[in-house]
Amino acid sequence: MGGIMKRLTIALSFLMLAGCGGRVAQPVQLTRAVDPSLTCDHLKAEYDNNLKRRVELTGESADKVGNNIGILLISPLFLDLSDTQKIEVKALLARNGRLEELARGKQCPVLAQVQTAAGN
């Protein structure tokens, strides 16, 4: 009976470690309570920050592939198989769409220029 408990403990430990491979997705909210009070400058700043974060997430996603190859040699339990970056990028794109709507409603010319330059 002691051998079974030992094996079960080891198996559960490995299962817990398997969840350590990636981080939990933290997507931005589509809408926020402060949205109606945002100025054109606020909208532009958040929009620009979201674009920068999208670039960071794209790099993080590319790094994940290389990291997984190296980790595979050590232990497949630590592989990051999550879609964290994809979830967060999708949320950023949706939020920027919302910011564009707010900017159009407020007739913000600066954000409109950013949209054109970003190709969105």
Order of alpha helices (4+ residues) and beta strands (2+ residues): alpha-alpha-alpha-alpha
